[in-house]
Amino acid sequence: MTDWEPKITTFLCNWCSYGAADLAGVSRFQYPPNFRVIRIPCSARVSPKFILAALRRGADGVWVSGDTPATAITWKVITTRAENLLS
């Protein structure tokens, strides 16, 4: 049996997923040490370049967690600005 565990880079939305991870820490729950948490303003802002950079730097996997595009904070701002420009 091997002790290998994959290194996972996680991009967590400040408004939802990161709050859950923070609450887990405050509640003294432990998440696996092979997860590397990166707090981001909104999951809608994660560029494919970020994912590729994480993989190039040794991550075995990448997890992006956040709202759906319909509820994401950044997505709402972007679509509102676009609507204002078109009106």
PDB file of N, CA, C and O in Angstrom:
ATOM      1  N   MET A   1       0.843  -1.188   0.000  1.00  0.00           N
ATOM      2  CA  MET A   1       0.000   0.000   0.000  1.00  0.00           C
ATOM      3  C   MET A   1       0.883   1.244   0.000  1.00  0.00           C
ATOM      4  O   MET A   1       1.910   1.286   0.678  1.00  0.00           O
ATOM      5  N   THR A   2       0.488   2.223  -0.740  1.00  0.00           N
ATOM      6  CA  THR A   2       1.271   3.451  -0.851  1.00  0.00           C
ATOM      7  C   THR A   2       0.691   4.559   0.035  1.00  0.00           C
ATOM      8  O   THR A   2      -0.508   4.588   0.316  1.00  0.00           O
ATOM      9  N   ASP A   3       1.560   5.455   0.461  1.00  0.00           N
ATOM     10  CA  ASP A   3       1.133   6.584   1.287  1.00  0.00           C
ATOM     11  C   ASP A   3       0.952   7.846   0.455  1.00  0.00           C
ATOM     12  O   ASP A   3       0.772   8.933   1.003  1.00  0.00           O
ATOM     13  N   TRP A   4       0.999   7.706  -0.865  1.00  0.00           N
ATOM     14  CA  TRP A   4       0.892   8.856  -1.746  1.00  0.00           C
ATOM     15  C   TRP A   4      -0.491   9.493  -1.625  1.00  0.00           C
ATOM     16  O   TRP A   4      -1.510   8.803  -1.652  1.00  0.00           O
ATOM     17  N   GLU A   5      -0.510  10.796  -1.492  1.00  0.00           N
ATOM     18  CA  GLU A   5      -1.757  11.551  -1.501  1.00  0.00           C
ATOM     19  C   GLU A   5      -1.610  12.670  -2.522  1.00  0.00           C
ATOM     20  O   GLU A   5      -0.575  13.335  -2.547  1.00  0.00           O
ATOM     21  N   PRO A   6      -2.609  12.896  -3.361  1.00  0.00           N
ATOM     22  CA  PRO A   6      -2.487  13.943  -4.382  1.00  0.00           C
ATOM     23  C   PRO A   6      -2.454  15.332  -3.744  1.00  0.00           C
ATOM     24  O   PRO A   6      -3.099  15.578  -2.725  1.00  0.00           O
ATOM     25  N   LYS A   7      -1.695  16.227  -4.359  1.00  0.00           N
ATOM     26  CA  LYS A   7      -1.677  17.632  -3.940  1.00  0.00           C
ATOM     27  C   LYS A   7      -2.785  18.346  -4.707  1.00  0.00           C
ATOM     28  O   LYS A   7      -2.789  18.366  -5.938  1.00  0.00           O
ATOM     29  N   ILE A   8      -3.715  18.926  -3.973  1.00  0.00           N
ATOM     30  CA  ILE A   8      -4.860  19.585  -4.587  1.00  0.00           C
ATOM     31  C   ILE A   8      -4.785  21.082  -4.298  1.00  0.00           C
ATOM     32  O   ILE A   8      -4.732  21.491  -3.138  1.00  0.00           O
ATOM     33  N   THR A   9      -4.781  21.894  -5.342  1.00  0.00           N
ATOM     34  CA  THR A   9      -4.858  23.338  -5.194  1.00  0.00           C
ATOM     35  C   THR A   9      -6.331  23.716  -5.282  1.00  0.00           C
ATOM     36  O   THR A   9      -7.013  23.360  -6.243  1.00  0.00           O
ATOM     37  N   THR A  10      -6.824  24.443  -4.268  1.00  0.00           N
ATOM     38  CA  THR A  10      -8.232  24.821  -4.250  1.00  0.00           C
ATOM     39  C   THR A  10      -8.366  26.335  -4.359  1.00  0.00           C
ATOM     40  O   THR A  10      -7.697  27.081  -3.644  1.00  0.00           O
ATOM     41  N   PHE A  11      -9.224  26.774  -5.249  1.00  0.00           N
ATOM     42  CA  PHE A  11      -9.577  28.181  -5.377  1.00  0.00           C
ATOM     43  C   PHE A  11     -10.962  28.329  -4.763  1.00  0.00           C
ATOM     44  O   PHE A  11     -11.942  27.833  -5.318  1.00  0.00           O
ATOM     45  N   LEU A  12     -11.051  29.009  -3.616  1.00  0.00           N
ATOM     46  CA  LEU A  12     -12.311  29.119  -2.894  1.00  0.00           C
ATOM     47  C   LEU A  12     -12.834  30.554  -2.926  1.00  0.00           C
ATOM     48  O   LEU A  12     -12.111  31.497  -2.603  1.00  0.00           O
ATOM     49  N   CYS A  13     -14.086  30.704  -3.314  1.00  0.00           N
ATOM     50  CA  CYS A  13     -14.752  32.003  -3.380  1.00  0.00           C
ATOM     51  C   CYS A  13     -14.846  32.616  -1.985  1.00  0.00           C
ATOM     52  O   CYS A  13     -15.256  31.952  -1.034  1.00  0.00           O
ATOM     53  N   ASN A  14     -14.469  33.869  -1.873  1.00  0.00           N
ATOM     54  CA  ASN A  14     -14.513  34.596  -0.600  1.00  0.00           C
ATOM     55  C   ASN A  14     -15.908  34.618   0.015  1.00  0.00           C
ATOM     56  O   ASN A  14     -16.041  34.608   1.238  1.00  0.00           O
ATOM     57  N   TRP A  15     -16.942  34.646  -0.808  1.00  0.00           N
ATOM     58  CA  TRP A  15     -18.302  34.862  -0.324  1.00  0.00           C
ATOM     59  C   TRP A  15     -19.024  33.592   0.073  1.00  0.00           C
ATOM     60  O   TRP A  15     -20.071  33.677   0.716  1.00  0.00           O
ATOM     61  N   CYS A  16     -18.524  32.425  -0.273  1.00  0.00           N
ATOM     62  CA  CYS A  16     -19.252  31.202   0.098  1.00  0.00           C
ATOM     63  C   CYS A  16     -18.301  30.090   0.530  1.00  0.00           C
ATOM     64  O   CYS A  16     -18.292  29.710   1.701  1.00  0.00           O
ATOM     65  N   SER A  17     -17.518  29.574  -0.377  1.00  0.00           N
ATOM     66  CA  SER A  17     -16.684  28.409  -0.081  1.00  0.00           C
ATOM     67  C   SER A  17     -15.610  28.686   0.964  1.00  0.00           C
ATOM     68  O   SER A  17     -15.372  27.861   1.846  1.00  0.00           O
ATOM     69  N   TYR A  18     -14.965  29.835   0.868  1.00  0.00           N
ATOM     70  CA  TYR A  18     -13.922  30.149   1.843  1.00  0.00           C
ATOM     71  C   TYR A  18     -14.526  30.302   3.239  1.00  0.00           C
ATOM     72  O   TYR A  18     -13.921  29.900   4.233  1.00  0.00           O
ATOM     73  N   GLY A  19     -15.703  30.876   3.302  1.00  0.00           N
ATOM     74  CA  GLY A  19     -16.387  31.003   4.591  1.00  0.00           C
ATOM     75  C   GLY A  19     -16.651  29.653   5.223  1.00  0.00           C
ATOM     76  O   GLY A  19     -16.527  29.496   6.438  1.00  0.00           O
ATOM     77  N   ALA A  20     -17.012  28.681   4.410  1.00  0.00           N
ATOM     78  CA  ALA A  20     -17.247  27.329   4.916  1.00  0.00           C
ATOM     79  C   ALA A  20     -15.947  26.698   5.411  1.00  0.00           C
ATOM     80  O   ALA A  20     -15.933  26.051   6.459  1.00  0.00           O
ATOM     81  N   ALA A  21     -14.861  26.881   4.669  1.00  0.00           N
ATOM     82  CA  ALA A  21     -13.561  26.344   5.083  1.00  0.00           C
ATOM     83  C   ALA A  21     -13.091  27.024   6.367  1.00  0.00           C
ATOM     84  O   ALA A  21     -12.529  26.373   7.248  1.00  0.00           O
ATOM     85  N   ASP A  22     -13.322  28.331   6.473  1.00  0.00           N
ATOM     86  CA  ASP A  22     -12.951  29.070   7.673  1.00  0.00           C
ATOM     87  C   ASP A  22     -13.760  28.594   8.877  1.00  0.00           C
ATOM     88  O   ASP A  22     -13.216  28.431   9.970  1.00  0.00           O
ATOM     89  N   LEU A  23     -15.042  28.374   8.679  1.00  0.00           N
ATOM     90  CA  LEU A  23     -15.893  27.875   9.761  1.00  0.00           C
ATOM     91  C   LEU A  23     -15.446  26.492  10.211  1.00  0.00           C
ATOM     92  O   LEU A  23     -15.474  26.181  11.401  1.00  0.00           O
ATOM     93  N   ALA A  24     -15.034  25.666   9.259  1.00  0.00           N
ATOM     94  CA  ALA A  24     -14.521  24.339   9.620  1.00  0.00           C
ATOM     95  C   ALA A  24     -13.288  24.469  10.505  1.00  0.00           C
ATOM     96  O   ALA A  24     -13.132  23.727  11.475  1.00  0.00           O
ATOM     97  N   GLY A  25     -12.410  25.414  10.168  1.00  0.00           N
ATOM     98  CA  GLY A  25     -11.212  25.626  10.973  1.00  0.00           C
ATOM     99  C   GLY A  25     -11.536  26.140  12.362  1.00  0.00           C
ATOM    100  O   GLY A  25     -10.961  25.678  13.348  1.00  0.00           O
ATOM    101  N   VAL A  26     -12.454  27.093  12.448  1.00  0.00           N
ATOM    102  CA  VAL A  26     -12.870  27.636  13.744  1.00  0.00           C
ATOM    103  C   VAL A  26     -13.516  26.552  14.602  1.00  0.00           C
ATOM    104  O   VAL A  26     -13.364  26.545  15.823  1.00  0.00           O
ATOM    105  N   SER A  27     -14.238  25.638  13.955  1.00  0.00           N
ATOM    106  CA  SER A  27     -14.901  24.540  14.664  1.00  0.00           C
ATOM    107  C   SER A  27     -13.946  23.387  14.965  1.00  0.00           C
ATOM    108  O   SER A  27     -14.349  22.351  15.494  1.00  0.00           O
ATOM    109  N   ARG A  28     -12.676  23.586  14.619  1.00  0.00           N
ATOM    110  CA  ARG A  28     -11.607  22.613  14.856  1.00  0.00           C
ATOM    111  C   ARG A  28     -11.736  21.326  14.033  1.00  0.00           C
ATOM    112  O   ARG A  28     -11.222  20.275  14.415  1.00  0.00           O
ATOM    113  N   PHE A  29     -12.429  21.433  12.902  1.00  0.00           N
ATOM    114  CA  PHE A  29     -12.411  20.334  11.947  1.00  0.00           C
ATOM    115  C   PHE A  29     -11.120  20.460  11.156  1.00  0.00           C
ATOM    116  O   PHE A  29     -10.647  21.568  10.905  1.00  0.00           O
ATOM    117  N   GLN A  30     -10.563  19.356  10.772  1.00  0.00           N
ATOM    118  CA  GLN A  30      -9.341  19.417   9.986  1.00  0.00           C
ATOM    119  C   GLN A  30      -9.617  18.910   8.576  1.00  0.00           C
ATOM    120  O   GLN A  30     -10.238  17.866   8.382  1.00  0.00           O
ATOM    121  N   TYR A  31      -9.141  19.671   7.604  1.00  0.00           N
ATOM    122  CA  TYR A  31      -9.217  19.171   6.240  1.00  0.00           C
ATOM    123  C   TYR A  31      -7.830  18.667   5.869  1.00  0.00           C
ATOM    124  O   TYR A  31      -6.845  19.036   6.508  1.00  0.00           O
ATOM    125  N   PRO A  32      -7.743  17.841   4.858  1.00  0.00           N
ATOM    126  CA  PRO A  32      -6.474  17.189   4.534  1.00  0.00           C
ATOM    127  C   PRO A  32      -5.333  18.178   4.310  1.00  0.00           C
ATOM    128  O   PRO A  32      -5.542  19.231   3.706  1.00  0.00           O
ATOM    129  N   PRO A  33      -4.141  17.859   4.783  1.00  0.00           N
ATOM    130  CA  PRO A  33      -2.994  18.753   4.606  1.00  0.00           C
ATOM    131  C   PRO A  33      -2.512  18.847   3.157  1.00  0.00           C
ATOM    132  O   PRO A  33      -1.714  19.723   2.824  1.00  0.00           O
ATOM    133  N   ASN A  34      -2.988  17.962   2.307  1.00  0.00           N
ATOM    134  CA  ASN A  34      -2.571  18.009   0.906  1.00  0.00           C
ATOM    135  C   ASN A  34      -3.426  18.980   0.083  1.00  0.00           C
ATOM    136  O   ASN A  34      -3.229  19.102  -1.126  1.00  0.00           O
ATOM    137  N   PHE A  35      -4.375  19.673   0.728  1.00  0.00           N
ATOM    138  CA  PHE A  35      -5.161  20.710   0.070  1.00  0.00           C
ATOM    139  C   PHE A  35      -4.484  22.051   0.301  1.00  0.00           C
ATOM    140  O   PHE A  35      -4.172  22.399   1.440  1.00  0.00           O
ATOM    141  N   ARG A  36      -4.256  22.798  -0.751  1.00  0.00           N
ATOM    142  CA  ARG A  36      -3.698  24.141  -0.661  1.00  0.00           C
ATOM    143  C   ARG A  36      -4.806  25.123  -1.004  1.00  0.00           C
ATOM    144  O   ARG A  36      -5.284  25.154  -2.138  1.00  0.00           O
ATOM    145  N   VAL A  37      -5.213  25.916  -0.035  1.00  0.00           N
ATOM    146  CA  VAL A  37      -6.348  26.821  -0.210  1.00  0.00           C
ATOM    147  C   VAL A  37      -5.870  28.186  -0.700  1.00  0.00           C
ATOM    148  O   VAL A  37      -4.959  28.785  -0.129  1.00  0.00           O
ATOM    149  N   ILE A  38      -6.501  28.660  -1.766  1.00  0.00           N
ATOM    150  CA  ILE A  38      -6.261  29.997  -2.279  1.00  0.00           C
ATOM    151  C   ILE A  38      -7.595  30.730  -2.245  1.00  0.00           C
ATOM    152  O   ILE A  38      -8.555  30.331  -2.904  1.00  0.00           O
ATOM    153  N   ARG A  39      -7.641  31.810  -1.465  1.00  0.00           N
ATOM    154  CA  ARG A  39      -8.861  32.609  -1.329  1.00  0.00           C
ATOM    155  C   ARG A  39      -8.930  33.589  -2.496  1.00  0.00           C
ATOM    156  O   ARG A  39      -7.985  34.335  -2.752  1.00  0.00           O
ATOM    157  N   ILE A  40     -10.064  33.578  -3.199  1.00  0.00           N
ATOM    158  CA  ILE A  40     -10.242  34.456  -4.353  1.00  0.00           C
ATOM    159  C   ILE A  40     -11.498  35.304  -4.152  1.00  0.00           C
ATOM    160  O   ILE A  40     -12.413  34.889  -3.440  1.00  0.00           O
ATOM    161  N   PRO A  41     -11.552  36.488  -4.770  1.00  0.00           N
ATOM    162  CA  PRO A  41     -12.726  37.351  -4.601  1.00  0.00           C
ATOM    163  C   PRO A  41     -14.020  36.702  -5.107  1.00  0.00           C
ATOM    164  O   PRO A  41     -15.078  36.875  -4.503  1.00  0.00           O
ATOM    165  N   CYS A  42     -13.937  35.967  -6.197  1.00  0.00           N
ATOM    166  CA  CYS A  42     -15.120  35.336  -6.773  1.00  0.00           C
ATOM    167  C   CYS A  42     -14.670  34.224  -7.716  1.00  0.00           C
ATOM    168  O   CYS A  42     -13.709  34.394  -8.467  1.00  0.00           O
ATOM    169  N   SER A  43     -15.354  33.104  -7.678  1.00  0.00           N
ATOM    170  CA  SER A  43     -14.969  31.980  -8.541  1.00  0.00           C
ATOM    171  C   SER A  43     -15.146  32.301 -10.020  1.00  0.00           C
ATOM    172  O   SER A  43     -14.524  31.668 -10.873  1.00  0.00           O
ATOM    173  N   ALA A  44     -15.992  33.282 -10.328  1.00  0.00           N
ATOM    174  CA  ALA A  44     -16.184  33.675 -11.731  1.00  0.00           C
ATOM    175  C   ALA A  44     -14.938  34.329 -12.312  1.00  0.00           C
ATOM    176  O   ALA A  44     -14.826  34.478 -13.529  1.00  0.00           O
ATOM    177  N   ARG A  45     -13.995  34.722 -11.448  1.00  0.00           N
ATOM    178  CA  ARG A  45     -12.778  35.389 -11.904  1.00  0.00           C
ATOM    179  C   ARG A  45     -11.602  34.431 -12.105  1.00  0.00           C
ATOM    180  O   ARG A  45     -10.514  34.875 -12.470  1.00  0.00           O
ATOM    181  N   VAL A  46     -11.793  33.138 -11.876  1.00  0.00           N
ATOM    182  CA  VAL A  46     -10.691  32.186 -12.044  1.00  0.00           C
ATOM    183  C   VAL A  46     -10.414  31.990 -13.532  1.00  0.00           C
ATOM    184  O   VAL A  46     -11.273  31.545 -14.294  1.00  0.00           O
ATOM    185  N   SER A  47      -9.219  32.328 -13.911  1.00  0.00           N
ATOM    186  CA  SER A  47      -8.798  32.187 -15.299  1.00  0.00           C
ATOM    187  C   SER A  47      -8.247  30.774 -15.518  1.00  0.00           C
ATOM    188  O   SER A  47      -7.651  30.199 -14.607  1.00  0.00           O
ATOM    189  N   PRO A  48      -8.437  30.218 -16.697  1.00  0.00           N
ATOM    190  CA  PRO A  48      -7.806  28.934 -16.997  1.00  0.00           C
ATOM    191  C   PRO A  48      -6.286  28.977 -16.795  1.00  0.00           C
ATOM    192  O   PRO A  48      -5.665  27.949 -16.524  1.00  0.00           O
ATOM    193  N   LYS A  49      -5.695  30.166 -16.928  1.00  0.00           N
ATOM    194  CA  LYS A  49      -4.251  30.306 -16.700  1.00  0.00           C
ATOM    195  C   LYS A  49      -3.878  29.971 -15.262  1.00  0.00           C
ATOM    196  O   LYS A  49      -2.813  29.405 -15.015  1.00  0.00           O
ATOM    197  N   PHE A  50      -4.755  30.321 -14.298  1.00  0.00           N
ATOM    198  CA  PHE A  50      -4.491  29.992 -12.898  1.00  0.00           C
ATOM    199  C   PHE A  50      -4.453  28.482 -12.695  1.00  0.00           C
ATOM    200  O   PHE A  50      -3.603  27.959 -11.975  1.00  0.00           O
ATOM    201  N   ILE A  51      -5.384  27.795 -13.340  1.00  0.00           N
ATOM    202  CA  ILE A  51      -5.466  26.336 -13.214  1.00  0.00           C
ATOM    203  C   ILE A  51      -4.227  25.687 -13.820  1.00  0.00           C
ATOM    204  O   ILE A  51      -3.620  24.805 -13.213  1.00  0.00           O
ATOM    205  N   LEU A  52      -3.857  26.126 -15.017  1.00  0.00           N
ATOM    206  CA  LEU A  52      -2.662  25.573 -15.655  1.00  0.00           C
ATOM    207  C   LEU A  52      -1.401  25.871 -14.848  1.00  0.00           C
ATOM    208  O   LEU A  52      -0.513  25.024 -14.749  1.00  0.00           O
ATOM    209  N   ALA A  53      -1.318  27.073 -14.272  1.00  0.00           N
ATOM    210  CA  ALA A  53      -0.153  27.426 -13.447  1.00  0.00           C
ATOM    211  C   ALA A  53      -0.053  26.523 -12.226  1.00  0.00           C
ATOM    212  O   ALA A  53       1.043  26.100 -11.860  1.00  0.00           O
ATOM    213  N   ALA A  54      -1.174  26.224 -11.595  1.00  0.00           N
ATOM    214  CA  ALA A  54      -1.164  25.330 -10.433  1.00  0.00           C
ATOM    215  C   ALA A  54      -0.669  23.935 -10.827  1.00  0.00           C
ATOM    216  O   ALA A  54       0.117  23.324 -10.103  1.00  0.00           O
ATOM    217  N   LEU A  55      -1.128  23.442 -11.965  1.00  0.00           N
ATOM    218  CA  LEU A  55      -0.694  22.121 -12.433  1.00  0.00           C
ATOM    219  C   LEU A  55       0.791  22.119 -12.794  1.00  0.00           C
ATOM    220  O   LEU A  55       1.503  21.156 -12.510  1.00  0.00           O
ATOM    221  N   ARG A  56       1.248  23.192 -13.415  1.00  0.00           N
ATOM    222  CA  ARG A  56       2.668  23.290 -13.770  1.00  0.00           C
ATOM    223  C   ARG A  56       3.556  23.350 -12.534  1.00  0.00           C
ATOM    224  O   ARG A  56       4.702  22.900 -12.561  1.00  0.00           O
ATOM    225  N   ARG A  57       3.024  23.904 -11.459  1.00  0.00           N
ATOM    226  CA  ARG A  57       3.813  24.048 -10.222  1.00  0.00           C
ATOM    227  C   ARG A  57       3.685  22.855  -9.288  1.00  0.00           C
ATOM    228  O   ARG A  57       4.074  22.926  -8.122  1.00  0.00           O
ATOM    229  N   GLY A  58       3.140  21.763  -9.800  1.00  0.00           N
ATOM    230  CA  GLY A  58       3.173  20.523  -9.027  1.00  0.00           C
ATOM    231  C   GLY A  58       1.865  20.027  -8.456  1.00  0.00           C
ATOM    232  O   GLY A  58       1.843  18.976  -7.814  1.00  0.00           O
ATOM    233  N   ALA A  59       0.770  20.743  -8.664  1.00  0.00           N
ATOM    234  CA  ALA A  59      -0.522  20.253  -8.171  1.00  0.00           C
ATOM    235  C   ALA A  59      -0.940  19.042  -9.003  1.00  0.00           C
ATOM    236  O   ALA A  59      -0.756  19.013 -10.220  1.00  0.00           O
ATOM    237  N   ASP A  60      -1.504  18.049  -8.327  1.00  0.00           N
ATOM    238  CA  ASP A  60      -2.026  16.881  -9.029  1.00  0.00           C
ATOM    239  C   ASP A  60      -3.462  17.106  -9.490  1.00  0.00           C
ATOM    240  O   ASP A  60      -3.954  16.421 -10.386  1.00  0.00           O
ATOM    241  N   GLY A  61      -4.121  18.067  -8.869  1.00  0.00           N
ATOM    242  CA  GLY A  61      -5.493  18.396  -9.226  1.00  0.00           C
ATOM    243  C   GLY A  61      -5.829  19.796  -8.778  1.00  0.00           C
ATOM    244  O   GLY A  61      -5.139  20.379  -7.942  1.00  0.00           O
ATOM    245  N   VAL A  62      -6.904  20.339  -9.346  1.00  0.00           N
ATOM    246  CA  VAL A  62      -7.360  21.695  -9.009  1.00  0.00           C
ATOM    247  C   VAL A  62      -8.857  21.635  -8.750  1.00  0.00           C
ATOM    248  O   VAL A  62      -9.608  20.988  -9.480  1.00  0.00           O
ATOM    249  N   TRP A  63      -9.274  22.327  -7.687  1.00  0.00           N
ATOM    250  CA  TRP A  63     -10.691  22.385  -7.338  1.00  0.00           C
ATOM    251  C   TRP A  63     -11.092  23.852  -7.259  1.00  0.00           C
ATOM    252  O   TRP A  63     -10.515  24.620  -6.489  1.00  0.00           O
ATOM    253  N   VAL A  64     -12.086  24.239  -8.063  1.00  0.00           N
ATOM    254  CA  VAL A  64     -12.622  25.592  -8.029  1.00  0.00           C
ATOM    255  C   VAL A  64     -14.009  25.489  -7.419  1.00  0.00           C
ATOM    256  O   VAL A  64     -14.867  24.758  -7.914  1.00  0.00           O
ATOM    257  N   SER A  65     -14.220  26.235  -6.332  1.00  0.00           N
ATOM    258  CA  SER A  65     -15.497  26.132  -5.627  1.00  0.00           C
ATOM    259  C   SER A  65     -16.089  27.516  -5.420  1.00  0.00           C
ATOM    260  O   SER A  65     -15.402  28.440  -4.987  1.00  0.00           O
ATOM    261  N   GLY A  66     -17.372  27.648  -5.734  1.00  0.00           N
ATOM    262  CA  GLY A  66     -18.040  28.931  -5.561  1.00  0.00           C
ATOM    263  C   GLY A  66     -19.477  28.870  -6.018  1.00  0.00           C
ATOM    264  O   GLY A  66     -20.051  27.793  -6.180  1.00  0.00           O
ATOM    265  N   ASP A  67     -20.044  30.030  -6.221  1.00  0.00           N
ATOM    266  CA  ASP A  67     -21.435  30.153  -6.651  1.00  0.00           C
ATOM    267  C   ASP A  67     -21.605  29.766  -8.113  1.00  0.00           C
ATOM    268  O   ASP A  67     -20.638  29.597  -8.856  1.00  0.00           O
ATOM    269  N   THR A  68     -22.857  29.633  -8.492  1.00  0.00           N
ATOM    270  CA  THR A  68     -23.171  29.457  -9.903  1.00  0.00           C
ATOM    271  C   THR A  68     -23.044  30.822 -10.586  1.00  0.00           C
ATOM    272  O   THR A  68     -23.103  31.845  -9.905  1.00  0.00           O
ATOM    273  N   PRO A  69     -22.876  30.866 -11.891  1.00  0.00           N
ATOM    274  CA  PRO A  69     -22.778  32.174 -12.561  1.00  0.00           C
ATOM    275  C   PRO A  69     -23.983  33.076 -12.297  1.00  0.00           C
ATOM    276  O   PRO A  69     -23.856  34.300 -12.296  1.00  0.00           O
ATOM    277  N   ALA A  70     -25.145  32.477 -12.074  1.00  0.00           N
ATOM    278  CA  ALA A  70     -26.346  33.282 -11.832  1.00  0.00           C
ATOM    279  C   ALA A  70     -26.297  34.013 -10.492  1.00  0.00           C
ATOM    280  O   ALA A  70     -26.950  35.045 -10.338  1.00  0.00           O
ATOM    281  N   THR A  71     -25.539  33.503  -9.522  1.00  0.00           N
ATOM    282  CA  THR A  71     -25.505  34.123  -8.197  1.00  0.00           C
ATOM    283  C   THR A  71     -24.142  34.697  -7.830  1.00  0.00           C
ATOM    284  O   THR A  71     -24.019  35.362  -6.801  1.00  0.00           O
ATOM    285  N   ALA A  72     -23.129  34.462  -8.632  1.00  0.00           N
ATOM    286  CA  ALA A  72     -21.787  34.941  -8.314  1.00  0.00           C
ATOM    287  C   ALA A  72     -21.741  36.469  -8.314  1.00  0.00           C
ATOM    288  O   ALA A  72     -22.280  37.112  -9.215  1.00  0.00           O
ATOM    289  N   ILE A  73     -21.104  37.034  -7.317  1.00  0.00           N
ATOM    290  CA  ILE A  73     -21.019  38.489  -7.156  1.00  0.00           C
ATOM    291  C   ILE A  73     -20.398  39.141  -8.394  1.00  0.00           C
ATOM    292  O   ILE A  73     -20.975  40.073  -8.955  1.00  0.00           O
ATOM    293  N   THR A  74     -19.234  38.660  -8.821  1.00  0.00           N
ATOM    294  CA  THR A  74     -18.543  39.256  -9.969  1.00  0.00           C
ATOM    295  C   THR A  74     -19.378  39.127 -11.231  1.00  0.00           C
ATOM    296  O   THR A  74     -19.440  40.056 -12.036  1.00  0.00           O
ATOM    297  N   TRP A  75     -20.016  37.984 -11.404  1.00  0.00           N
ATOM    298  CA  TRP A  75     -20.837  37.768 -12.593  1.00  0.00           C
ATOM    299  C   TRP A  75     -21.952  38.803 -12.666  1.00  0.00           C
ATOM    300  O   TRP A  75     -22.250  39.323 -13.742  1.00  0.00           O
ATOM    301  N   LYS A  76     -22.571  39.104 -11.519  1.00  0.00           N
ATOM    302  CA  LYS A  76     -23.641  40.100 -11.491  1.00  0.00           C
ATOM    303  C   LYS A  76     -23.113  41.482 -11.860  1.00  0.00           C
ATOM    304  O   LYS A  76     -23.763  42.212 -12.609  1.00  0.00           O
ATOM    305  N   VAL A  77     -21.952  41.845 -11.347  1.00  0.00           N
ATOM    306  CA  VAL A  77     -21.360  43.152 -11.643  1.00  0.00           C
ATOM    307  C   VAL A  77     -21.048  43.263 -13.135  1.00  0.00           C
ATOM    308  O   VAL A  77     -21.337  44.279 -13.767  1.00  0.00           O
ATOM    309  N   ILE A  78     -20.457  42.209 -13.685  1.00  0.00           N
ATOM    310  CA  ILE A  78     -20.083  42.218 -15.108  1.00  0.00           C
ATOM    311  C   ILE A  78     -21.327  42.345 -15.983  1.00  0.00           C
ATOM    312  O   ILE A  78     -21.348  43.153 -16.913  1.00  0.00           O
ATOM    313  N   THR A  79     -22.355  41.563 -15.699  1.00  0.00           N
ATOM    314  CA  THR A  79     -23.552  41.614 -16.543  1.00  0.00           C
ATOM    315  C   THR A  79     -24.292  42.936 -16.377  1.00  0.00           C
ATOM    316  O   THR A  79     -24.854  43.449 -17.345  1.00  0.00           O
ATOM    317  N   THR A  80     -24.305  43.503 -15.159  1.00  0.00           N
ATOM    318  CA  THR A  80     -24.955  44.796 -14.952  1.00  0.00           C
ATOM    319  C   THR A  80     -24.244  45.885 -15.738  1.00  0.00           C
ATOM    320  O   THR A  80     -24.893  46.718 -16.371  1.00  0.00           O
ATOM    321  N   ARG A  81     -22.925  45.886 -15.705  1.00  0.00           N
ATOM    322  CA  ARG A  81     -22.161  46.885 -16.462  1.00  0.00           C
ATOM    323  C   ARG A  81     -22.383  46.729 -17.954  1.00  0.00           C
ATOM    324  O   ARG A  81     -22.508  47.720 -18.673  1.00  0.00           O
ATOM    325  N   ALA A  82     -22.432  45.492 -18.423  1.00  0.00           N
ATOM    326  CA  ALA A  82     -22.665  45.252 -19.845  1.00  0.00           C
ATOM    327  C   ALA A  82     -24.061  45.748 -20.247  1.00  0.00           C
ATOM    328  O   ALA A  82     -24.229  46.356 -21.304  1.00  0.00           O
ATOM    329  N   GLU A  83     -25.049  45.485 -19.404  1.00  0.00           N
ATOM    330  CA  GLU A  83     -26.413  45.949 -19.706  1.00  0.00           C
ATOM    331  C   GLU A  83     -26.464  47.469 -19.749  1.00  0.00           C
ATOM    332  O   GLU A  83     -27.138  48.041 -20.606  1.00  0.00           O
ATOM    333  N   ASN A  84     -25.753  48.138 -18.824  1.00  0.00           N
ATOM    334  CA  ASN A  84     -25.742  49.596 -18.812  1.00  0.00           C
ATOM    335  C   ASN A  84     -25.073  50.165 -20.057  1.00  0.00           C
ATOM    336  O   ASN A  84     -25.494  51.200 -20.575  1.00  0.00           O
ATOM    337  N   LEU A  85     -24.039  49.494 -20.535  1.00  0.00           N
ATOM    338  CA  LEU A  85     -23.357  49.957 -21.744  1.00  0.00           C
ATOM    339  C   LEU A  85     -24.245  49.805 -22.980  1.00  0.00           C
ATOM    340  O   LEU A  85     -24.195  50.621 -23.900  1.00  0.00           O
ATOM    341  N   LEU A  86     -25.055  48.751 -22.986  1.00  0.00           N
ATOM    342  CA  LEU A  86     -25.905  48.483 -24.143  1.00  0.00           C
ATOM    343  C   LEU A  86     -27.205  49.301 -24.156  1.00  0.00           C
ATOM    344  O   LEU A  86     -27.853  49.431 -25.194  1.00  0.00           O
ATOM    345  N   SER A  87     -27.576  49.849 -22.991  1.00  0.00           N
ATOM    346  CA  SER A  87     -28.839  50.612 -22.946  1.00  0.00           C
ATOM    347  C   SER A  87     -28.675  52.007 -23.491  1.00  0.00           C
ATOM    348  O   SER A  87     -29.637  52.775 -23.524  1.00  0.00           O
TER     349      SER A  87
END
